[in-house]
Amino acid sequence: MTCDPIARVRRFNRAVTSEVGALDSSFLGRGRPLGAARVLNSIGRGQSDVAVIRDCLGLDSGLMSRLLRSLEEEGLIETVPNAEDARRRIVRLTENGRSEFQAYEALSNAQAEGFLARHRRPEELLRAMDMIASSLKRDQIVIEETDPRHEDARYCLSEYYGELARRFEKGFDVSLSRDPDAKDMIRPRGAFLVAMSDGLPIGCVGLKGGGGEVAEIKRLWVAPSARGLGLATRLMTAVETIAGELSVKLLRLDTNGALSEAQQLYRGSGWVEIDRFNDDPYPDTFFEKRL
């Protein structure tokens, strides 16, 4: 029984449900259940469209209406018609609502700090949490085009460079690579994509163009916690679509033999191995794909 996978999953579910107080009638001691607290949190974090909040939280219309009504009766929120579409409603926090949101934030942060403090290896615990969250929210991972200088993009690139430094036999120094600042991965020359999971950047890929019909795919990376979910394929499909929008006819990329999983992805998705096409010191294998 103890080694049964189903029993282990259910043990995990019970532990999390109990530890976070999911079934408490007064979540974190603030006098209302978790459902109402989650709605308040969504509004406090900038969401305002009632339908969007409902969909993000996976609530049916009836339950959403009851939760909003209870928060309104407490004087924590107010709802008004959408100025652009009277059929939709906008919700915002009152002054008391903002205070309550901040109280929840402080308590939730303290709870999270407590979880980590109880483990001798908090980084391992965080990695496990990231993997579980990415898996459970797989269908909610979104791919967004962003500036490669944005903090989410810079985080992904930093993690990518760090992984290359660990995996390459001679390490990795991005300053020796072409276009280290990714300035050619911005429209109209190129593009940069980041995969986001509930506010956490978990993957990226860049399209480096020169304004012509040939461009390169660069900086494909997926966080270890999100591997095995098909995200690398999604990123490649998305960046190839953008390349087509920019009238690119031929895509190229380079990689290193240490990244065997990347080579497997390319070979299985229509890329053809070609001769070396640059003098970058790190790659040893080169591919191209006609769109």
The 8 nearest C-alpha neighbors of each residue, nearest first, counted from 0:
[[1, 3, 2, 6, 7, 4, 5, 10],
 [0, 2, 3, 6, 7, 4, 5, 10],
 [3, 1, 0, 4, 7, 6, 5, 8],
 [2, 4, 0, 6, 5, 1, 7, 8],
 [5, 3, 7, 6, 2, 8, 1, 9],
 [6, 4, 8, 7, 3, 9, 10, 2],
 [7, 5, 9, 3, 4, 8, 10, 0],
 [6, 8, 10, 4, 5, 9, 11, 3],
 [9, 7, 11, 5, 10, 6, 12, 4],
 [8, 10, 12, 6, 11, 7, 13, 5],
 [11, 9, 7, 13, 8, 12, 6, 14],
 [10, 12, 8, 14, 9, 13, 15, 7],
 [11, 13, 9, 15, 10, 14, 16, 8],
 [14, 12, 16, 10, 11, 15, 17, 9],
 [13, 15, 11, 17, 12, 16, 18, 10],
 [14, 16, 18, 12, 17, 13, 19, 11],
 [17, 15, 13, 21, 14, 18, 19, 12],
 [16, 18, 20, 14, 15, 19, 13, 21],
 [17, 19, 15, 20, 16, 14, 21, 13],
 [20, 18, 21, 17, 16, 15, 110, 27],
 [19, 21, 23, 17, 22, 18, 26, 16],
 [20, 22, 16, 19, 23, 33, 17, 26],
 [23, 21, 20, 24, 16, 17, 33, 32],
 [24, 22, 20, 25, 26, 21, 32, 33],
 [23, 25, 32, 31, 26, 22, 30, 33],
 [26, 24, 30, 31, 28, 32, 23, 29],
 [25, 27, 32, 28, 33, 23, 31, 29],
 [28, 26, 29, 25, 106, 20, 103, 107],
 [27, 29, 25, 26, 30, 31, 24, 23],
 [30, 28, 27, 25, 31, 26, 103, 32],
 [29, 31, 25, 28, 26, 32, 24, 27],
 [30, 32, 25, 26, 29, 24, 35, 33],
 [33, 31, 24, 26, 25, 34, 35, 23],
 [32, 34, 36, 26, 35, 21, 37, 31],
 [35, 33, 37, 36, 32, 38, 66, 31],
 [34, 36, 38, 37, 66, 33, 32, 39],
 [35, 37, 33, 39, 34, 38, 40, 32],
 [38, 36, 40, 34, 39, 35, 33, 41],
 [39, 37, 41, 35, 40, 36, 42, 34],
 [38, 40, 36, 42, 37, 41, 43, 35],
 [39, 41, 37, 43, 38, 42, 36, 44],
 [42, 40, 38, 44, 43, 39, 46, 37],
 [43, 41, 46, 39, 45, 44, 40, 47],
 [42, 44, 40, 45, 41, 39, 100, 97],
 [45, 43, 41, 42, 46, 40, 39, 100],
 [44, 46, 42, 43, 47, 41, 91, 40],
 [45, 47, 42, 41, 44, 48, 52, 43],
 [46, 48, 90, 89, 42, 91, 49, 45],
 [47, 49, 89, 51, 50, 88, 46, 52],
 [50, 48, 52, 51, 88, 89, 53, 47],
 [49, 51, 53, 52, 48, 54, 87, 88],
 [50, 52, 54, 48, 53, 49, 55, 46],
 [53, 51, 55, 49, 54, 50, 56, 48],
 [52, 54, 50, 58, 56, 51, 55, 57],
 [53, 55, 57, 51, 56, 52, 50, 58],
 [56, 54, 52, 53, 57, 51, 58, 50],
 [55, 57, 53, 54, 58, 52, 38, 37],
 [56, 58, 54, 55, 53, 59, 52, 63],
 [59, 57, 53, 56, 63, 62, 54, 60],
 [58, 60, 61, 62, 63, 57, 53, 54],
 [59, 61, 63, 62, 64, 58, 53, 50],
 [62, 60, 64, 63, 59, 65, 58, 66],
 [61, 63, 65, 64, 59, 60, 66, 58],
 [64, 62, 60, 66, 61, 65, 58, 67],
 [63, 65, 67, 61, 62, 66, 68, 60],
 [66, 64, 68, 62, 63, 67, 69, 61],
 [65, 67, 69, 63, 68, 64, 35, 62],
 [68, 66, 70, 64, 69, 65, 71, 63],
 [67, 69, 71, 65, 66, 70, 64, 72],
 [68, 70, 72, 66, 71, 67, 65, 73],
 [71, 69, 73, 67, 72, 68, 75, 76],
 [70, 72, 74, 68, 76, 73, 69, 75],
 [71, 73, 69, 74, 70, 68, 75, 76],
 [74, 72, 70, 71, 75, 69, 76, 68],
 [73, 75, 71, 72, 76, 70, 95, 93],
 [74, 76, 96, 93, 95, 70, 73, 71],
 [77, 75, 92, 71, 93, 91, 74, 70],
 [76, 78, 91, 90, 71, 92, 93, 79],
 [77, 79, 90, 89, 88, 91, 76, 80],
 [78, 80, 89, 88, 90, 81, 77, 82],
 [81, 79, 88, 85, 89, 82, 87, 78],
 [80, 82, 84, 88, 85, 83, 87, 89],
 [81, 83, 84, 80, 85, 79, 87, 89],
 [82, 84, 81, 85, 80, 87, 86, 88],
 [85, 83, 81, 86, 82, 87, 80, 88],
 [86, 84, 81, 80, 87, 82, 83, 88],
 [87, 85, 84, 88, 80, 81, 83, 82],
 [88, 86, 85, 81, 84, 80, 89, 49],
 [89, 87, 80, 81, 49, 79, 48, 78],
 [88, 90, 48, 79, 47, 78, 81, 80],
 [89, 91, 78, 47, 77, 48, 79, 49],
 [92, 90, 76, 77, 47, 42, 78, 93],
 [93, 91, 76, 96, 97, 75, 77, 94],
 [92, 94, 96, 76, 75, 95, 97, 91],
 [93, 95, 97, 96, 98, 92, 75, 76],
 [96, 94, 98, 93, 97, 75, 99, 74],
 [95, 97, 75, 93, 92, 99, 94, 98],
 [96, 98, 100, 94, 99, 95, 92, 93],
 [97, 99, 95, 101, 96, 100, 102, 94],
 [100, 98, 102, 96, 101, 97, 95, 103],
 [99, 101, 97, 103, 102, 98, 96, 43],
 [102, 100, 104, 98, 99, 103, 97, 105],
 [103, 101, 99, 105, 104, 100, 98, 106],
 [102, 104, 106, 100, 101, 105, 107, 99],
 [103, 105, 101, 107, 102, 106, 108, 100],
 [104, 106, 108, 102, 103, 107, 109, 101],
 [105, 107, 109, 103, 108, 104, 110, 102],
 [108, 106, 110, 104, 109, 105, 103, 111],
 [109, 107, 111, 105, 110, 106, 104, 112],
 [108, 110, 112, 106, 107, 111, 113, 105],
 [109, 111, 107, 113, 108, 112, 106, 114],
 [112, 110, 108, 114, 113, 109, 107, 115],
 [113, 111, 109, 115, 110, 114, 116, 108],
 [112, 114, 110, 116, 111, 115, 109, 117],
 [113, 115, 111, 112, 117, 116, 110, 118],
 [116, 114, 121, 112, 117, 113, 118, 111],
 [115, 117, 113, 118, 114, 112, 121, 119],
 [116, 118, 115, 114, 113, 119, 121, 112],
 [119, 117, 120, 121, 116, 115, 114, 124],
 [118, 120, 121, 117, 116, 115, 122, 124],
 [121, 119, 118, 123, 122, 124, 115, 125],
 [120, 122, 124, 115, 123, 118, 119, 125],
 [123, 121, 125, 124, 120, 126, 115, 127],
 [124, 122, 126, 121, 125, 120, 127, 128],
 [123, 125, 121, 127, 122, 126, 128, 120],
 [126, 124, 128, 122, 127, 123, 129, 121],
 [127, 125, 129, 123, 128, 124, 122, 130],
 [126, 128, 124, 130, 125, 129, 123, 131],
 [127, 129, 125, 131, 126, 130, 132, 124],
 [130, 128, 126, 132, 127, 131, 224, 133],
 [131, 129, 224, 127, 133, 128, 132, 225],
 [130, 132, 134, 128, 133, 129, 135, 127],
 [131, 133, 129, 135, 134, 130, 136, 128],
 [134, 132, 136, 130, 131, 135, 225, 137],
 [133, 135, 137, 131, 132, 136, 130, 225],
 [134, 136, 132, 137, 133, 131, 138, 130],
 [137, 135, 133, 139, 134, 138, 132, 140],
 [136, 138, 134, 139, 140, 135, 133, 228],
 [139, 137, 136, 140, 135, 141, 134, 133],
 [138, 140, 136, 137, 141, 196, 197, 195],
 [141, 139, 196, 137, 195, 138, 194, 136],
 [140, 142, 195, 194, 139, 143, 196, 193],
 [143, 141, 194, 193, 195, 192, 140, 144],
 [144, 142, 193, 192, 145, 194, 141, 195],
 [143, 145, 192, 191, 193, 142, 190, 146],
 [146, 144, 191, 192, 143, 147, 193, 149],
 [145, 147, 148, 149, 191, 185, 152, 144],
 [148, 146, 152, 149, 191, 145, 181, 153],
 [149, 147, 146, 153, 152, 150, 180, 181],
 [150, 148, 152, 146, 147, 151, 153, 145],
 [149, 151, 153, 152, 154, 148, 147, 155],
 [152, 150, 154, 153, 149, 200, 155, 193],
 [151, 153, 147, 155, 149, 154, 150, 156],
 [152, 154, 150, 156, 155, 151, 157, 148],
 [155, 153, 157, 151, 152, 156, 150, 158],
 [156, 154, 158, 152, 153, 157, 159, 202],
 [155, 157, 159, 153, 158, 154, 160, 152],
 [156, 158, 154, 160, 159, 155, 153, 161],
 [159, 157, 161, 155, 156, 160, 162, 154],
 [160, 158, 156, 162, 161, 157, 220, 155],
 [161, 159, 163, 157, 162, 158, 156, 164],
 [162, 160, 158, 164, 159, 163, 157, 165],
 [161, 163, 165, 159, 164, 160, 166, 158],
 [162, 164, 166, 160, 165, 161, 167, 171],
 [165, 163, 170, 171, 161, 162, 166, 167],
 [166, 164, 162, 163, 167, 170, 161, 168],
 [165, 167, 163, 164, 162, 168, 257, 170],
 [168, 166, 170, 169, 163, 164, 165, 257],
 [167, 169, 170, 166, 165, 164, 257, 171],
 [170, 168, 167, 171, 164, 166, 165, 281],
 [171, 169, 164, 167, 168, 165, 163, 172],
 [172, 170, 164, 163, 173, 167, 169, 160],
 [171, 173, 174, 175, 170, 176, 164, 160],
 [172, 174, 176, 175, 179, 171, 160, 177],
 [173, 175, 176, 172, 179, 177, 178, 180],
 [176, 174, 173, 172, 177, 280, 279, 179],
 [177, 175, 173, 174, 179, 279, 178, 172],
 [176, 178, 179, 175, 279, 174, 173, 181],
 [177, 179, 181, 180, 176, 182, 183, 174],
 [180, 178, 181, 177, 174, 173, 176, 175],
 [179, 181, 182, 178, 148, 147, 183, 174],
 [182, 180, 178, 184, 183, 179, 147, 207],
 [181, 183, 180, 184, 185, 178, 147, 179],
 [182, 184, 207, 181, 185, 189, 188, 208],
 [185, 183, 189, 190, 207, 181, 182, 206],
 [186, 184, 190, 189, 183, 188, 187, 182],
 [187, 185, 188, 189, 190, 184, 183, 245],
 [186, 188, 189, 185, 210, 245, 190, 208],
 [189, 187, 208, 186, 210, 209, 185, 183],
 [190, 188, 184, 185, 208, 186, 207, 206],
 [191, 189, 184, 185, 206, 186, 205, 192],
 [190, 192, 205, 184, 144, 145, 147, 204],
 [193, 191, 144, 204, 203, 143, 145, 205],
 [194, 192, 203, 143, 142, 202, 195, 144],
 [193, 195, 142, 202, 201, 141, 200, 203],
 [196, 194, 200, 141, 199, 140, 201, 198],
 [195, 197, 140, 199, 198, 200, 133, 141],
 [198, 196, 199, 195, 140, 139, 136, 200],
 [197, 199, 196, 195, 200, 151, 201, 140],
 [198, 200, 196, 195, 197, 201, 151, 194],
 [201, 199, 195, 194, 151, 202, 196, 193],
 [202, 200, 222, 194, 195, 221, 199, 196],
 [203, 201, 221, 194, 220, 193, 222, 200],
 [204, 202, 193, 220, 192, 219, 194, 155],
 [203, 205, 219, 218, 192, 191, 217, 220],
 [204, 206, 191, 217, 218, 216, 190, 184],
 [207, 205, 216, 189, 190, 184, 215, 217],
 [208, 206, 184, 189, 215, 183, 214, 205],
 [209, 207, 214, 188, 189, 210, 183, 206],
 [208, 210, 188, 211, 214, 207, 183, 213],
 [209, 211, 188, 208, 212, 187, 189, 213],
 [212, 210, 209, 213, 247, 208, 214, 246],
 [211, 213, 247, 248, 249, 246, 214, 210],
 [214, 212, 249, 211, 247, 250, 248, 208],
 [213, 215, 208, 250, 207, 251, 249, 247],
 [216, 214, 251, 207, 252, 250, 206, 217],
 [215, 217, 206, 252, 205, 207, 251, 250],
 [216, 218, 205, 219, 204, 206, 215, 252],
 [217, 219, 204, 205, 220, 203, 216, 156],
 [220, 218, 204, 203, 217, 205, 221, 231],
 [221, 219, 202, 203, 159, 218, 204, 222],
 [220, 222, 202, 201, 223, 226, 231, 225],
 [221, 223, 201, 224, 225, 202, 226, 220],
 [224, 222, 226, 225, 221, 130, 201, 126],
 [223, 225, 130, 222, 129, 226, 126, 133],
 [226, 224, 222, 223, 133, 130, 228, 221],
 [227, 225, 223, 228, 224, 221, 222, 230],
 [226, 228, 229, 225, 230, 224, 231, 223],
 [229, 227, 226, 230, 225, 137, 134, 231],
 [230, 228, 232, 231, 227, 233, 226, 225],
 [229, 231, 233, 232, 228, 234, 226, 221],
 [232, 230, 234, 233, 229, 235, 221, 220],
 [231, 233, 235, 230, 234, 229, 236, 264],
 [234, 232, 230, 236, 231, 235, 237, 229],
 [235, 233, 231, 237, 232, 236, 230, 238],
 [234, 236, 232, 238, 237, 233, 239, 231],
 [235, 237, 233, 239, 234, 238, 232, 240],
 [238, 236, 234, 240, 235, 239, 233, 241],
 [237, 239, 241, 235, 240, 236, 234, 242],
 [240, 238, 242, 236, 241, 237, 235, 243],
 [241, 239, 237, 243, 238, 242, 236, 244],
 [242, 240, 244, 238, 243, 239, 245, 237],
 [243, 241, 239, 245, 247, 240, 244, 238],
 [242, 244, 246, 240, 241, 245, 247, 239],
 [243, 245, 241, 242, 246, 240, 247, 239],
 [244, 246, 242, 243, 247, 241, 187, 189],
 [247, 245, 243, 244, 248, 212, 242, 211],
 [248, 246, 212, 242, 243, 245, 213, 249],
 [249, 247, 212, 290, 289, 213, 246, 250],
 [248, 250, 289, 213, 247, 288, 290, 212],
 [251, 249, 214, 288, 215, 287, 213, 289],
 [250, 252, 287, 215, 286, 216, 214, 288],
 [253, 251, 216, 215, 286, 285, 287, 217],
 [252, 254, 285, 282, 284, 286, 251, 255],
 [255, 253, 282, 284, 283, 285, 256, 252],
 [256, 254, 282, 283, 257, 258, 284, 281],
 [255, 257, 258, 259, 283, 254, 284, 262],
 [256, 258, 255, 259, 167, 166, 168, 254],
 [259, 257, 256, 261, 260, 255, 262, 254],
 [260, 258, 262, 261, 257, 256, 263, 255],
 [259, 261, 263, 262, 258, 264, 257, 265],
 [262, 260, 264, 263, 259, 258, 265, 254],
 [261, 263, 259, 265, 264, 260, 266, 258],
 [262, 264, 260, 266, 261, 265, 267, 259],
 [265, 263, 261, 267, 262, 266, 260, 268],
 [266, 264, 262, 268, 270, 267, 263, 261],
 [265, 267, 263, 270, 264, 268, 262, 269],
 [268, 266, 264, 265, 269, 263, 270, 262],
 [269, 267, 265, 266, 270, 264, 232, 263],
 [268, 270, 267, 266, 271, 288, 265, 287],
 [269, 271, 288, 265, 266, 287, 268, 286],
 [272, 270, 286, 287, 288, 273, 269, 266],
 [271, 273, 286, 285, 287, 270, 274, 284],
 [272, 274, 286, 285, 271, 275, 287, 284],
 [275, 273, 285, 276, 272, 284, 286, 277],
 [274, 276, 285, 277, 273, 284, 283, 278],
 [275, 277, 274, 278, 285, 273, 253, 251],
 [278, 276, 279, 275, 253, 280, 282, 285],
 [277, 279, 280, 276, 275, 281, 282, 177],
 [278, 280, 277, 281, 176, 282, 177, 175],
 [281, 279, 278, 282, 176, 175, 283, 277],
 [280, 282, 279, 283, 255, 171, 176, 254],
 [283, 281, 255, 254, 253, 284, 280, 279],
 [282, 284, 255, 254, 256, 281, 285, 253],
 [283, 285, 254, 253, 282, 255, 256, 286],
 [286, 284, 253, 273, 272, 275, 252, 274],
 [287, 285, 272, 271, 273, 252, 251, 270],
 [286, 288, 251, 250, 271, 270, 252, 272],
 [287, 289, 270, 250, 249, 271, 251, 290],
 [290, 288, 249, 248, 250, 287, 270, 269],
 [289, 248, 249, 288, 243, 250, 247, 239]]
